[in-house]
Amino acid sequence: MTDFRLKVFQSVAKNLSFTKASQELFISQPAITKHIQELEANFNTRLFERQGNKISLTESGRLLLEHCERILDAYQRLEYEMHLLQGTYRGELRIGASTTISQYILPPLLSNFIRKFPQIKLSVTNGNSRDIENALETHRADLGMVEGASRIPGLRYTTFLKDELVAVVSTQCKLDIPDEITPDQLTRIPLVLREQGSGTLEVFERALQKHHLRVSSLQVLMYLGSTESIKLFLETTDCMGIVSVRSIHKELKAGLFRVVEIKDMTMYRDLCFVRQQGQERGLAQLFMEFAERHNQFML
C-alpha cells in the first residue's frame, strides 16, 4: 500500500547515494533514478543537488524527508493494526543489533519468532552500539538491541537481559598470568579490545575509571571490530582480551580459553531494547514481548 517511491527517496536521502540505495532496496540504479525523477516531477522541484559524484538534499528534499519519515511510520502502524483486527500479524520489522547480541543472542530468538509469525518480514543489520542508535535516530531501524551504559536523548531503553564481561586468555598463552590479578597488574599485560563506539569498550572503560585507570595507560596491542576477531587473535597471540562471557562458552568448555579474575573489578552491563520515544505499539512491541517470554533462548 505504501508508495514505494517514498521508500526509495528515504533510502537515497539517508545514504546520500543512489548506488547504496540500490543495494539496500535490491533494485537497479536506473530504477532508483526513475523513482526520484517521478517524485521531482510530481512536486515540480528538485530534491537533490548533484555535484560530480556527490549529492545533497535541497530545501525541498529536506522537507520531503521530514514528512516521508512520518508517512512511512504511519503506514507501518496502519498495516500492523489492520491485520491485528483480523487476528494476523503482517508487515516489516527492521532490527538493528550490536555485534555481541547479533552473534550470540539474537539468532535462536529470530528462528523461533519467524516460525511463529511467518507473515512478518524481518531484516537485521548489525554494528556497534552507536551505529545502531544512529540507525534508529535516522529511521533506518525500527528496533535496536544494544549493549553498554550510555543513553542517547530521544531514545527509550528497556533492559531485556544482563551480561558480564570477563578477561580471558588462551590456555596456550606463554605469558605468566595468574588466575587472579589486580587492576594495577592489568596495566602490564598486552591487551586486545573492541573498537571505539562499542558497548563492550564503554563498559570496560567505566570499570577502569573506578580504579582510577584509563585505557590510555594500558598496553593495547589492537582494537578489533568484533568479538570473533578478538577470539581468533587470542588463539595466535600472547595477550588478554575483554569479552562477553556469553561469547566464550564453547571455548571454555573445550579448554581453549581460561578466565582471569580481576580483583574488585566486576563488569556487568544491561542488554537493552531501544526505540524512538513514543513508539509504544506495532511490530517492535510484539517482538519485545516475544523476547521477554522466550528468555530461555537467550541464556
C-alpha positions in Angstrom: 0.0 0.0 0.0 2.9 2.3 0.8 4.1 4.5 -2.1 7.4 2.7 -2.9 8.8 5.9 -4.3 8.9 7.3 -0.7 11.0 4.3 0.4 13.3 4.9 -2.5 13.6 8.6 -1.6 14.2 7.9 2.1 17.0 5.4 1.3 18.7 7.8 -1.2 18.4 10.7 1.3 19.8 8.7 4.2 22.7 7.2 2.3 23.2 10.3 0.0 24.0 7.7 -2.7 21.9 6.2 -5.5 24.2 3.2 -5.5 23.9 2.5 -1.8 20.1 2.9 -2.1 20.1 0.4 -4.9 22.0 -2.1 -2.8 19.8 -1.5 0.2 16.5 -1.9 -1.7 17.7 -4.6 -4.1 16.6 -2.8 -7.2 18.7 -1.4 -10.1 20.2 2.0 -10.0 18.3 3.1 -13.1 15.1 2.2 -11.3 16.2 4.3 -8.3 16.8 7.3 -10.6 13.4 6.8 -12.3 11.5 6.8 -8.9 13.3 10.0 -7.8 12.6 11.7 -11.2 8.9 10.8 -10.8 8.8 12.4 -7.3 10.6 15.5 -8.6 8.1 15.8 -11.5 5.2 15.3 -9.2 6.3 18.1 -6.8 7.8 20.2 -9.6 11.0 20.7 -7.7 14.5 19.2 -7.4 15.0 17.0 -4.3 18.8 16.6 -4.7 21.7 18.8 -5.7 24.2 16.9 -7.9 27.8 17.9 -7.6 30.0 15.5 -9.5 29.7 12.1 -7.8 28.2 13.6 -4.6 24.6 14.6 -3.9 22.9 16.6 -1.1 19.4 17.4 -0.2 17.8 20.6 -1.4 15.5 22.5 0.9 12.6 20.7 -0.8 14.3 17.4 -0.2 14.8 18.1 3.5 11.1 19.0 3.8 10.0 15.8 2.0 12.3 13.7 4.1 10.7 15.1 7.3 7.2 14.2 6.1 8.4 11.0 4.5 9.5 9.5 7.8 6.2 10.3 9.4 4.2 8.9 6.5 6.2 5.7 6.3 5.9 5.2 10.1 2.1 5.8 9.9 1.8 3.3 7.1 3.6 0.7 9.1 1.4 1.3 12.2 -1.7 1.2 9.9 -0.7 -2.1 8.4 0.0 -3.6 11.8 -3.3 -2.5 13.3 -5.4 -3.5 10.3 -4.0 -7.0 10.3 -4.3 -7.2 14.1 -8.1 -6.7 13.7 -8.1 -9.9 11.6 -6.0 -11.8 14.2 -2.9 -11.8 12.0 0.4 -10.1 12.1 2.0 -8.8 8.9 4.4 -6.1 7.9 8.1 -5.4 8.0 10.3 -5.1 11.1 13.8 -3.7 10.8 16.0 -4.7 13.7 19.5 -3.3 14.4 21.6 -5.3 16.8 25.0 -4.6 18.3 27.7 -7.1 17.5 27.7 -9.3 20.6 23.9 -9.5 20.6 23.6 -10.3 16.8 26.2 -13.0 17.0 25.5 -14.8 20.3 21.9 -13.9 21.5 19.7 -13.0 18.6 19.9 -16.0 16.1 17.9 -18.5 18.2 15.3 -15.9 19.1 14.9 -14.9 15.4 14.4 -18.6 14.3 11.6 -19.0 16.9 10.0 -15.7 16.0 9.7 -16.3 12.3 8.4 -19.8 12.9 5.5 -18.3 15.0 5.0 -15.2 12.7 5.8 -16.3 9.2 3.9 -13.3 7.6 6.3 -10.8 9.2 9.3 -9.8 7.1 12.4 -9.4 9.3 15.6 -7.7 8.4 18.6 -7.4 10.7 21.6 -5.1 10.5 24.5 -5.2 12.9 27.2 -2.7 14.0 28.5 -1.4 17.3 26.0 0.2 19.8 26.5 3.7 18.5 25.8 2.5 14.9 22.5 1.0 16.0 21.5 4.1 17.9 22.2 6.2 14.8 20.1 3.9 12.7 17.2 4.5 15.0 17.7 8.2 15.0 17.7 8.3 11.2 14.7 5.9 10.9 16.8 3.1 9.2 15.8 0.7 12.0 12.5 0.2 13.9 14.0 -1.5 16.9 17.5 -1.6 18.3 19.2 -4.1 20.6 22.3 -2.7 22.2 24.9 -3.2 25.0 26.6 -0.6 27.1 25.8 2.1 29.6 25.3 5.3 27.6 21.9 6.7 26.8 21.0 8.9 23.9 18.3 11.6 24.5 15.2 10.9 22.4 15.6 7.1 22.6 13.9 4.8 25.1 15.9 1.9 26.6 14.4 -1.3 28.1 16.6 -3.9 29.7 15.9 -7.5 28.5 19.0 -9.3 29.7 22.1 -9.0 31.9 25.6 -9.7 30.7 29.1 -9.9 32.2 32.4 -9.0 30.6 35.4 -11.1 31.6 39.2 -11.0 31.0 40.2 -14.1 29.0 43.4 -15.6 27.7 44.2 -18.7 25.6 45.3 -21.7 27.5 48.3 -21.8 25.2 49.3 -18.2 26.2 53.0 -18.1 27.2 52.6 -15.1 29.5 52.8 -15.7 33.2 49.3 -14.6 34.1 47.8 -16.0 37.3 44.1 -16.9 37.7 43.5 -13.6 39.6 45.2 -10.3 39.1 44.8 -6.8 40.5 43.7 -3.8 38.4 47.2 -2.4 38.6 48.6 -5.6 37.2 46.3 -5.2 34.2 48.5 -2.3 33.1 51.4 -4.7 32.4 49.5 -7.2 30.3 49.2 -6.8 26.5 45.5 -6.5 25.6 43.2 -6.7 22.6 40.0 -4.7 22.9 36.8 -3.9 21.0 36.7 -0.7 18.9 35.6 2.8 19.9 31.8 3.1 19.9 31.3 -0.5 21.1 29.3 -1.2 24.3 32.0 -3.6 25.4 34.7 -1.0 25.4 32.5 1.5 27.1 31.7 -0.8 30.0 35.4 -1.7 30.3 36.4 2.0 30.4 33.8 2.7 33.2 35.2 -0.2 35.2 38.7 1.1 34.8 37.6 4.6 36.0 36.5 3.2 39.3 40.1 2.2 39.9 41.5 5.5 38.6 42.8 3.9 35.4 42.4 4.8 31.7 42.6 2.7 28.5 45.5 5.0 27.5 47.5 3.6 30.5 47.2 0.1 29.2 49.2 -1.9 26.7 46.7 -2.2 23.9 48.1 -4.2 21.0 45.0 -4.0 18.8 41.4 -2.7 18.6 39.1 -5.1 16.7 35.6 -4.7 15.4 34.1 -8.0 16.6 34.3 -10.5 19.4 35.0 -13.2 16.9 38.1 -11.3 15.7 39.3 -10.9 19.3 38.9 -14.7 19.9 40.9 -15.6 16.8 43.6 -13.0 17.8 43.8 -14.6 21.2 44.4 -18.0 19.7 47.6 -16.9 18.0 48.9 -14.0 20.2 50.1 -13.9 23.7 47.7 -11.3 25.2 44.5 -10.9 27.1 41.0 -9.9 25.8 37.9 -8.4 27.3 34.8 -10.1 26.0 31.2 -11.1 27.0 31.2 -14.4 28.9 28.3 -15.5 26.6 30.7 -15.4 23.7 33.2 -18.0 25.0 31.0 -20.8 26.4 32.3 -23.3 23.7 35.9 -22.3 24.1 35.8 -22.6 27.9 34.1 -26.0 27.7 36.7 -27.1 25.2 39.6 -25.9 27.3 40.8 -23.4 24.7 40.4 -20.3 26.9 40.5 -19.5 30.6 39.0 -16.6 32.5 41.3 -14.4 34.6 39.6 -12.7 37.5 40.4 -9.0 38.1 40.1 -8.4 41.8 37.3 -6.0 42.8 36.6 -5.2 39.2 33.2 -6.6 38.1 32.0 -5.7 34.6 28.2 -6.2 34.4 26.0 -4.5 31.8 22.4 -4.3 30.6 21.5 -5.6 27.2 18.7 -3.3 26.1 15.9 -2.9 23.5 16.0 0.7 22.3 13.3 2.6 20.4 12.2 6.1 19.4 10.3 7.8 22.2 6.6 7.5 21.8 6.8 4.2 19.8 4.6 2.1 22.0 2.8 -0.3 19.7 3.4 -2.2 16.4 5.7 -5.0 15.4 8.6 -3.7 17.5 6.5 -4.1 20.7 5.4 -7.6 19.5 9.0 -8.6 19.1 10.0 -7.3 22.5 7.1 -9.1 24.2 8.0 -12.3 22.4 11.6 -12.0 23.5 10.6 -11.4 27.1 8.5 -14.6 27.0 11.3 -16.6 25.5 14.3 -15.6 27.6 15.5 -19.2 27.7 16.6 -18.8 24.0 19.0 -16.1 25.1 20.5 -17.9 28.1 
